[in-house]
Amino acid sequence: MKSVKRYAHLIMSIPKTIYFNFKYLKFKDAIKLIIIISNRVFLEKTKGNVIIESTIKTGMIKIGLG
């Protein structure tokens, strides 16, 4: 039952994750969904920039999960 809730939570997080990735990352990196944002995280002010100086993998940065 826990795994079902976990997957449901991840699915509900998709819109915020897509928004955040495309706002802060280059297109070629954003489509890989490097950063996963929980649907429970409130994005009050979205300004600034994100610099990743590492090998890029899907879901390598998780905010509000775990």
Backbone hydrogen bonds, N-H to C=O, Kabsch-Sander energy under -0.5 kcal/mol:
donor,donor_aa,acceptor,acceptor_aa,energy
5,K,1,M,-1.8
6,R,2,K,-2.4
7,Y,3,S,-2.4
8,A,4,V,-2.3
9,H,5,K,-2.3
10,L,6,R,-2.1
11,I,7,Y,-2.3
12,M,8,A,-2.1
13,S,9,H,-1.0
14,I,11,I,-1.1
17,T,13,S,-2.1
18,I,14,I,-2.7
19,Y,15,P,-2.3
20,F,16,K,-2.4
21,N,17,T,-2.5
22,F,18,I,-2.3
23,K,19,Y,-1.7
24,Y,20,F,-2.0
25,L,21,N,-2.1
29,D,26,K,-0.8
30,A,26,K,-3.1
31,I,27,F,-2.0
32,K,29,D,-1.1
33,L,30,A,-1.7
34,I,29,D,-0.6
36,I,34,I,-0.5
36,I,61,I,-3.1
37,I,35,I,-0.5
38,S,63,I,-2.4
41,V,38,S,-1.3
43,L,41,V,-0.6
44,E,42,F,-1.2
47,K,45,K,-0.9
50,V,24,Y,-0.6
53,E,51,I,-0.5
59,G,33,L,-2.1
60,M,57,K,-1.4
61,I,34,I,-2.1
63,I,36,I,-2.9
64,G,62,K,-0.5
